[in-house]
Amino acid sequence: MRLVCWTVGRVPYTAATPWCRADDDLLYVFPPRFQGRVFEAHARINNLGLRGNDVNEVKPKNTLRVLCLGDSRTFGYQVGDNESYPARLEWHLRKILPDTHLEVLNAGFPGYSSYQGLRFLETRGERLAPDLVAVAFDFNDRRFVLRPDQADGPSSFRRTARALRLRNRMRFSYALLGALKLAGQLRRETTWASDVLALPSYRLPDLACRVEIEQFRNNLHAIARWCRDRQIAILFIAMADAPPIVQTIEEGMRLRSEKHFDEAVAAFSRIGVEPMDPASAQWYRALTQYEIGLTREAQNRTSEALAAFRAAAQAAAFWSVFGGTPVRHSKDYVQVIRETAEKLQIPCVDIAARFSQRPDLFADYTHHNAEGHRLIAEAVAEQVVSMLRK
């Protein structure tokens, strides 16, 4: 049975679970005081289940506490504990405000969406008692789910959390994992990649994602309302995909609008080709294949368009507990962040604009390197100080 496990099972995937503890409200959280690898970074999780050093659960008197809420870009996906932007933000603020006792909490979780950010505040925010909340989401909101009932929400989270608990309990039961995988194959269980082809449409706008754009807007409004109801300051941080991704997609769209169809297809096809990060070929294949489909459709090359649409839908169905690959463009969600900030008169640190010509600040298709985190921290520190002095 161990042999079966290694040949048809998914044992290496279970090795990623020690840092992940199922939670009915948030889907998963970090176990307090965990130390080890979280994807590409070695991380120290503190007593509160957040990345960084231990802090008092009850905020000390006369302490300014900043809560950085976000996904893996806030967590610091490929950087060390002291290199993430929240850690560097604390360093900058201590330097600028030497007479202020302050704490910066890194509440970034890989895979989190704006819905999870809202639920984090609703379930844990009161206890943490922040004076200011910095909010940065969008990448995971855009990720594909097979059906609308799998979108982020209470019922889908409870259902998936139960499955996570079961998987974690079986982590070392190699024989059982292999047997379950083999049984699934014998029953000819389908996968997302095959199920997606049974959907009525292969067009990405018709597919579901974890948080649709209007719900994303609503979540930002709800986060702002939660903070303002408690007289907590708030700022938004707009982050986008790496410039080679954004620029290449926009170039292809421009060429298509000018009816340079073959050149447009060539532009879209550059995603994931060196010198770009090869991983972007997987993560952005759905978006680029869909744009190729639209281009071939504009040429009346119907069969090629349909093949590209099918390829896009299947590429979106790269399954994980976090959802599939993005099926909405980054710029649409970034624009919602900017519009919401303007409408609600919330300060916005526009990293997407600042880094639009700086591919050297990215470690991969969307995550920043240590220098990128340093510059984000500088920009956020400048905004925080401006807010405190008003």
ABEGO torsion letter per residue (X at the ends): XAAAAAAABAAAAAAAAAABBBBAAAGBBBBBGBBEBBEABBBBBBAAGBBEBBBBABBBBGBBBBBBBEBAAAAGAABBAAABAAAAAAAAAAAABAABBBBBBBABBBGBBAAAAAAAAAAAAAAAGBABBBBBBGAAAABBBABAAABBEAAAAAAAAAAAAAAAAAAABAAAAAAAAAAAAAAGBBBAAAAAAABABABAAABBBABBAAAAAAAAAAAAAAAAAAGBBBBBBBBBBBAAAAAAAAAAAAAAAAGBAAAAAAAAAABGBOABBAAAAAAAAAAAAAAAAAAAAAAGBAAAAAAAAAAAAAAAABBBAAEBBBABBAAAAAAAAAAAAAAAGBBBBBAAAAAAABAAABABAABBBAAAAAAAAAAAAAAAAAAAAX
